[in-house]
């Protein structure tokens, strides 16, 4: 999961670069800015989803270990 979060974070950075116009040139009179910003937004959303999923999965295990340690 963490790998996919990093992958989509990189995709978001790439999309931001395309959105700012640092990467890519207009093709046939069409600017790539809107495509870059869409890529950035999707990359951020998917990266946040994978990070949230990882955090949510790791919390019950920690909580269960903590409560069992306090009981003994």
C-alpha positions as CSV (number, residue, x, y, z in Angstrom):
1,X,0.0,0.0,0.0
2,X,2.8,2.4,0.8
3,X,4.4,1.8,-2.5
4,X,1.2,2.8,-4.3
5,X,0.9,5.9,-2.1
6,X,4.4,6.9,-3.1
7,X,3.7,6.1,-6.8
8,X,0.6,8.3,-6.9
9,X,2.3,11.1,-5.0
10,X,5.0,11.1,-7.7
11,X,2.2,11.2,-10.3
12,X,0.7,14.2,-8.5
13,X,4.1,16.0,-8.6
14,X,4.4,15.2,-12.3
15,X,0.8,16.5,-12.9
16,X,1.6,19.7,-11.0
17,X,4.7,20.2,-13.2
18,X,2.6,19.7,-16.3
19,X,-0.1,22.0,-14.9
20,X,2.4,24.8,-14.3
21,X,3.8,24.3,-17.8
22,X,7.3,23.2,-16.8
23,X,6.9,19.9,-18.6
24,X,5.2,19.5,-22.0
25,X,4.4,21.8,-24.8
26,X,1.0,22.5,-26.5
27,X,0.1,19.9,-29.1
28,X,-1.9,21.0,-32.1
29,X,-3.0,24.2,-30.3
30,X,-4.2,22.3,-27.2
31,X,-2.6,23.2,-23.9
32,X,-1.8,20.4,-21.5
33,X,-2.4,22.5,-18.3
34,X,-5.9,21.1,-17.6
35,X,-4.7,17.6,-18.1
36,X,-1.8,18.2,-15.7
37,X,-4.0,19.6,-13.0
38,X,-6.5,16.7,-13.4
39,X,-3.6,14.3,-13.1
40,X,-2.4,16.1,-10.0
41,X,-5.8,16.1,-8.3
42,X,-6.3,12.4,-9.0
43,X,-2.7,11.5,-7.8
44,X,-3.2,13.4,-4.5
45,X,-6.6,11.8,-3.9
46,X,-5.3,8.3,-4.5
47,X,-2.2,8.8,-2.5
48,X,-4.2,10.1,0.4
49,X,-6.6,7.1,0.1
50,X,-3.7,4.6,0.3
51,X,-2.1,6.4,3.3
52,X,-5.4,6.6,5.1
53,X,-6.0,2.9,4.5
54,X,-2.6,2.0,5.8
55,X,-3.1,4.1,8.9
56,X,-6.6,2.7,9.5
57,X,-5.3,-0.9,9.2
58,X,-2.4,-0.4,11.6
59,X,-4.4,1.2,14.4
60,X,-6.5,-1.7,15.6
61,X,-3.4,-3.9,15.8
62,X,-1.7,-1.3,18.0
63,X,-4.7,-0.8,20.1
64,X,-5.2,-4.5,20.7
65,X,-1.6,-5.0,21.6
66,X,-1.7,-2.0,24.0
67,X,-4.8,-3.2,25.8
68,X,-3.5,-6.8,26.2
69,X,-0.2,-5.5,27.6
70,X,-2.1,-3.4,30.2
71,X,-4.2,-6.4,31.2
72,X,-1.3,-8.7,32.0
